Amino acid sequence: ERAVARHEVREIEQRHTVDGPRQDVTLDEEDDVVIIYNRVPKTASTSFTNIAYDLCAKNKYHVLHINTTKNNPVMSLQDQVRFVKNVTSWKEMKPGFYHGHVSYLDFAKFGVKKKPIYINVIRDPIERLVSYYYFLRFGDDYRPGLRRRKQGDKKTFDECVAAGGSDCAPEKLWLQIPFFCGHSSECWNVGSRWALEQAKYNLINEYFLVGVTEELEDFIMLLEAALPRFFRGATELYRTGKKSHLRKTTEKKLPTKETIAKLQQSEIWKMENEFYEFALEQFQFVRAHAVREKDGELYILAQNFFYEKIYPKSI
């Protein structure tokens, strides 16, 4: 996959060399846009990303997967510089939709003039952990033949929790907060209150929209209404598409009430759940001001502001 990716990059650069220097590429303001979806594992991220791939040719933008070594969500300092430079100056890839399991990166720290648009989706923390637990053992229906890291381990999630196993320990819940917190050391200290507050701050101030897995269709609908340059046709595709939302973890068994209650005693779960509830409330607030319900269906509101008293009348 990396060899193919490098070949594609070389082809683009060679075409550019023939066509003319990079700096001569000029972009309309509408095209000078980059979206970064720093996807959290097991939050329906593949389902959503497939929609972007399905629409990119029709809506004329590029989709790029950020593939980090061993899926490490923290980049080295030098890779951060490279990534920021790529995203902001790679005009041939604009408009661009970047996605990958990478924690939030503050572009302002690197002195760029125009920051990317961040979006993301999060999930109920226990449901996400259960899904990931079984995914490592049984995979999913997206690539059923691929051997997973824990393949052959038949222990259920309930049995793991009862035995105090490491794969289902409360520390494994600590993922969504650091993905939103970023590249600071404290973000990855399990149970850090500072990390939680920083994640909340970034969600409100640095993210255009954060949805929840449980209400993914509404998230897609809001994106289509607000960013049609990328997401025109996304809602209909999600509702009717054959491959956009088929990925499901196989052999998944729901945990018992006793298992859930045991995990909920953890301070780590309480903090991750607080972040999830915070994100859910914000998403529902945005949705409430963007849509109306009629006969059980949601409809996007038309423009609800206009300009008047424009002076001087003539210049």
C-alpha positions as CSV (number, residue, x, y, z in Angstrom):
1,E,0.0,0.0,0.0
2,R,2.8,2.4,0.8
3,A,4.6,1.6,-2.4
4,V,1.4,2.4,-4.4
5,A,1.0,5.6,-2.4
6,R,4.6,6.7,-3.1
7,H,4.1,5.9,-6.8
8,E,1.0,8.0,-6.9
9,V,2.7,10.9,-5.3
10,R,5.6,10.6,-7.8
11,E,3.2,10.6,-10.7
12,I,1.6,13.8,-9.5
13,E,4.9,15.5,-8.9
14,Q,6.2,14.4,-12.4
15,R,3.0,15.7,-14.0
16,H,3.5,19.0,-12.1
17,T,7.1,19.2,-13.3
18,V,6.0,18.9,-16.9
19,D,3.0,21.3,-16.5
20,G,4.9,24.0,-14.7
21,P,6.1,25.1,-11.2
22,R,3.9,24.5,-8.2
23,Q,3.7,28.1,-7.1
24,D,1.9,28.9,-10.4
25,V,-1.1,26.8,-9.3
26,T,-3.8,29.2,-8.3
27,L,-7.0,28.1,-6.5
28,D,-10.4,29.6,-6.2
29,E,-11.3,30.4,-2.6
30,E,-13.9,27.6,-2.7
31,D,-11.3,25.1,-3.7
32,D,-8.6,26.2,-1.2
33,V,-10.1,24.1,1.5
34,V,-8.8,21.1,3.4
35,I,-10.9,18.9,5.8
36,I,-9.1,16.7,8.3
37,Y,-11.1,13.8,9.8
38,N,-8.8,12.5,12.6
39,R,-10.9,9.4,13.0
40,V,-11.2,7.5,16.3
41,P,-11.1,3.7,15.8
42,K,-14.4,1.8,16.0
43,T,-16.7,4.8,15.8
44,A,-18.2,4.0,12.3
45,S,-15.2,5.9,10.8
46,T,-14.8,3.5,7.8
47,S,-18.5,3.8,7.0
48,F,-18.3,7.6,6.9
49,T,-15.0,7.7,5.1
50,N,-16.4,5.4,2.3
51,I,-18.9,8.1,1.6
52,A,-16.1,10.6,1.0
53,Y,-14.5,8.2,-1.4
54,D,-17.8,7.6,-3.2
55,L,-18.4,11.3,-3.6
56,C,-14.8,12.6,-4.4
57,A,-14.9,12.2,-8.2
58,K,-18.4,13.6,-8.5
59,N,-17.8,16.6,-6.2
60,K,-14.2,17.1,-7.5
61,Y,-12.0,16.8,-4.5
62,H,-9.2,14.5,-3.3
63,V,-9.3,12.0,-0.5
64,L,-6.0,11.0,1.2
65,H,-5.5,8.4,3.9
66,I,-3.0,9.4,6.6
67,N,-1.3,6.0,7.3
68,T,1.0,6.2,10.3
69,T,3.5,3.5,11.3
70,K,1.7,1.0,13.6
71,N,-1.3,3.3,13.6
72,N,0.5,5.5,16.1
73,P,-1.7,8.6,16.7
74,V,1.2,10.8,17.9
75,M,3.5,12.2,15.2
76,S,7.1,13.1,15.8
77,L,7.9,16.8,15.8
78,Q,9.6,16.6,12.4
79,D,6.6,14.7,11.0
80,Q,4.3,17.3,12.4
81,V,6.2,19.9,10.4
82,R,6.1,17.8,7.3
83,F,2.4,17.1,7.6
84,V,1.4,20.7,8.2
85,K,3.5,21.8,5.2
86,N,2.0,19.1,3.0
87,V,-1.6,19.9,3.9
88,T,-1.3,23.6,3.5
89,S,0.9,23.9,0.4
90,W,0.0,20.8,-1.7
91,K,-2.2,22.7,-4.0
92,E,-2.7,19.8,-6.4
93,M,-4.5,18.0,-3.6
94,K,-6.9,20.8,-2.9
95,P,-9.7,20.7,-2.1
96,G,-8.7,17.8,0.0
97,F,-10.2,15.4,2.6
98,Y,-7.6,13.8,4.8
99,H,-8.5,11.0,7.2
100,G,-6.5,8.8,9.6
101,H,-6.1,7.7,13.2
102,V,-4.1,10.8,14.2
103,S,-4.6,12.9,17.3
104,Y,-5.5,16.6,16.9
105,L,-2.7,18.8,15.7
106,D,-2.9,22.6,16.2
107,F,-1.9,24.1,12.9
108,A,-1.7,27.6,14.4
109,K,1.5,26.6,16.3
110,F,3.2,26.3,12.9
111,G,2.4,29.8,11.7
112,V,0.1,28.8,8.8
113,K,-2.2,31.4,7.5
114,K,-5.2,29.1,6.8
115,K,-6.0,26.3,9.1
116,P,-7.9,23.1,8.0
117,I,-11.4,22.3,8.9
118,Y,-11.5,19.6,11.6
119,I,-14.4,17.1,11.9
120,N,-14.8,13.9,13.9
121,V,-17.2,11.3,15.3
122,I,-17.2,9.8,18.7
123,R,-19.1,6.9,20.3
124,D,-20.4,5.7,23.7
125,P,-17.1,4.7,25.3
126,I,-18.1,1.2,26.5
127,E,-19.8,0.4,23.2
128,R,-16.7,1.5,21.4
129,L,-14.4,-0.6,23.6
130,V,-16.6,-3.7,23.2
131,S,-16.6,-3.2,19.4
132,Y,-12.8,-2.9,19.3
133,Y,-12.4,-5.9,21.6
134,Y,-14.2,-8.2,19.3
135,F,-12.8,-6.5,16.2
136,L,-9.3,-7.6,17.2
137,R,-10.5,-11.2,17.5
138,F,-12.9,-11.7,14.7
139,G,-12.5,-8.7,12.3
140,D,-15.4,-7.4,10.4
141,D,-17.3,-7.9,7.2
142,Y,-15.3,-5.2,5.4
143,R,-12.2,-7.4,5.0
144,P,-13.3,-10.8,6.4
145,G,-10.2,-12.7,5.2
146,L,-7.7,-10.5,7.1
147,R,-6.1,-12.1,10.1
148,R,-6.5,-9.9,13.2
149,R,-4.0,-9.5,16.1
150,K,-6.1,-11.4,18.7
151,Q,-7.5,-14.0,16.3
152,G,-8.1,-17.3,18.0
153,D,-8.8,-15.8,21.4
154,K,-12.4,-17.0,22.2
155,K,-12.8,-15.2,25.5
156,T,-15.9,-13.0,25.7
157,F,-15.8,-9.4,26.8
158,D,-17.7,-10.4,30.0
159,E,-15.2,-13.1,30.8
160,C,-12.3,-10.6,30.2
161,V,-13.7,-8.1,32.6
162,A,-14.5,-10.7,35.2
163,A,-10.9,-12.0,35.0
164,G,-9.4,-8.4,35.1
165,G,-7.9,-8.8,31.6
166,S,-5.7,-6.1,30.1
167,D,-7.7,-5.9,26.8
168,C,-10.8,-4.8,28.6
169,A,-9.3,-2.8,31.4
170,P,-10.7,0.7,32.1
171,E,-7.4,2.2,30.8
172,K,-8.4,1.0,27.4
173,L,-11.3,3.4,27.5
174,W,-8.9,6.3,27.5
175,L,-8.8,7.0,23.8
176,Q,-11.4,9.6,22.6
177,I,-10.1,12.2,25.0
178,P,-6.5,12.1,23.9
179,F,-7.5,12.1,20.2
180,F,-9.2,15.4,20.8
181,C,-6.7,16.7,23.3
182,G,-3.7,16.4,20.9
183,H,0.0,16.0,20.9
184,S,0.8,17.2,24.4
185,S,2.3,14.8,26.8
186,E,-0.5,15.3,29.4
187,C,-3.1,14.3,26.8
188,W,-2.0,10.7,27.0
189,N,-1.7,10.5,30.8
190,V,-4.7,8.2,31.6
191,G,-7.2,9.9,33.8
192,S,-5.9,13.4,33.4
193,R,-8.5,16.1,34.2
194,W,-6.4,18.6,32.2
195,A,-6.6,16.4,29.1
196,L,-10.4,16.2,29.5
197,E,-10.7,20.0,29.7
198,Q,-8.4,20.5,26.8
199,A,-10.3,18.0,24.7
200,K,-13.5,19.9,25.5
201,Y,-11.9,23.2,24.6
202,N,-10.7,21.8,21.2
203,L,-14.0,20.3,20.4
204,I,-15.8,23.6,20.8
205,N,-13.1,25.9,19.4
206,E,-11.2,23.9,16.8
207,Y,-13.7,21.5,15.4
208,F,-16.3,22.5,12.8
209,L,-18.6,19.6,13.7
210,V,-18.3,16.5,15.9
211,G,-21.0,13.9,15.5
212,V,-21.8,10.7,17.4
213,T,-21.9,7.2,15.9
214,E,-25.4,6.6,17.2
215,E,-26.7,9.6,15.1
216,L,-24.4,9.3,12.1
217,E,-27.1,10.1,9.5
218,D,-27.9,13.4,11.2
219,F,-24.1,14.2,11.3
220,I,-23.9,13.6,7.5
221,M,-27.0,15.6,6.8
222,L,-25.6,18.6,8.7
223,L,-22.3,18.4,6.9
224,E,-24.1,18.3,3.5
225,A,-26.0,21.4,4.4
226,A,-23.0,23.3,5.7
227,L,-20.2,22.0,3.4
228,P,-21.9,21.0,0.1
229,R,-18.6,21.5,-1.8
230,F,-17.6,18.1,-0.3
231,F,-20.8,16.5,0.9
232,R,-23.4,17.2,-1.8
233,G,-25.3,13.9,-2.2
234,A,-23.9,12.4,1.0
235,T,-27.2,11.9,2.9
236,E,-28.9,10.1,0.0
237,L,-25.8,8.0,-0.5
238,Y,-25.8,7.0,3.1
239,R,-29.4,6.0,3.1
240,T,-29.3,4.0,-0.1
241,G,-25.7,3.1,-0.7
242,K,-24.7,-0.5,-0.9
243,K,-21.3,-0.3,0.6
244,S,-21.1,2.9,2.6
245,H,-22.3,1.6,5.9
246,L,-21.9,-2.2,5.7
247,R,-18.9,-2.6,8.0
248,K,-19.8,-4.4,11.1
249,T,-17.7,-6.2,13.7
250,T,-18.5,-9.9,13.6
251,E,-19.1,-12.2,16.6
252,K,-19.8,-9.3,18.8
253,K,-21.7,-10.2,22.1
254,L,-23.3,-7.4,24.1
255,P,-21.9,-7.1,27.7
256,T,-24.1,-7.9,30.7
257,K,-25.4,-5.3,33.1
258,E,-22.9,-6.5,35.7
259,T,-20.0,-6.0,33.3
260,I,-21.2,-2.5,32.4
261,A,-21.7,-1.6,36.1
262,K,-18.2,-2.8,36.9
263,L,-16.6,-0.6,34.2
264,Q,-18.7,2.4,35.2
265,Q,-17.2,2.3,38.6
266,S,-13.9,3.4,37.1
267,E,-12.8,7.1,37.2
268,I,-11.5,6.7,33.7
269,W,-14.9,5.7,32.4
270,K,-16.5,8.6,34.2
271,M,-14.2,11.0,32.4
272,E,-14.5,9.5,29.0
273,N,-18.3,9.4,29.4
274,E,-18.3,13.0,30.6
275,F,-16.5,13.9,27.3
276,Y,-19.0,11.8,25.3
277,E,-22.0,13.5,27.0
278,F,-20.4,16.9,26.4
279,A,-19.9,16.1,22.7
280,L,-23.4,14.7,22.4
281,E,-25.0,17.8,24.0
282,Q,-23.1,20.1,21.7
283,F,-24.1,18.1,18.6
284,Q,-27.7,18.1,19.6
285,F,-27.5,21.8,20.2
286,V,-26.2,22.4,16.7
287,R,-28.7,20.1,15.2
288,A,-31.6,21.7,17.0
289,H,-30.7,25.1,15.4
290,A,-30.3,23.6,11.9
291,V,-33.2,21.4,11.3
292,R,-37.0,21.0,11.9
293,E,-39.0,17.8,12.3
294,K,-42.1,17.1,10.2
295,D,-44.0,13.8,10.1
296,G,-41.1,12.1,11.7
297,E,-38.5,13.4,9.1
298,L,-35.8,16.0,9.7
299,Y,-35.5,18.9,7.2
300,I,-32.7,21.4,7.0
301,L,-33.7,25.0,7.6
302,A,-33.3,27.5,4.8
303,Q,-31.2,30.6,5.3
304,N,-32.7,32.5,8.2
305,F,-30.8,35.8,8.0
306,F,-30.6,38.6,5.5
307,Y,-29.1,42.1,5.1
308,E,-31.0,45.4,5.2
309,K,-30.4,49.1,5.7
310,I,-27.4,49.0,3.4
311,Y,-25.8,52.4,3.1
312,P,-24.7,54.5,1.3
313,K,-27.3,53.9,-1.4
314,S,-24.7,54.6,-4.1
315,I,-21.1,55.5,-4.3
